[in-house]
Amino acid sequence: MGGAYSICRYPKEALQIAKRQELIGIRMGSKQVQCHAKLYQYINLIFMGRKKAGLRMLEAAKEQANELESDSVRKHCDVTENWLKNEIKYKYSHKGGTDPKVNKLVTPNVQLLK
């Protein structure tokens, strides 16, 4: 839910949901749930313009995926990272930075993820 809610243009709320998902993963003892929740936090932090915090969260998710030795979780990390890069590029190449809804989501810097 923390990832899907951000797509509906509510990254602050989605970030809180993703944080709760991570806590649930901790309580369950599921590192996979924790890793997925970190990826959702990454998306929302980037959408909120918090690049450094977002990239730290992505690195934490990748480290956890490597510890799990799970190809599916590693792929989820890669797919999420690539999707977000393409999403930001698409919004600025097709909207020209003039859509107020888009401008609320991310800063106009296409280099945000590099």
Secondary structure, DSSP 4 states (H G I P E B T S, - for coil): -TTHHHHTT-HHHHHHHHHHHHHHHHHHT-HHHHHHHHHHHHHHHHHTT-HHHHHHHHHHHHHHHHHHT-HHHHHHHHHHHHHHHHHHHHHHHHHTT--HHHHHHS-S-GGGG-
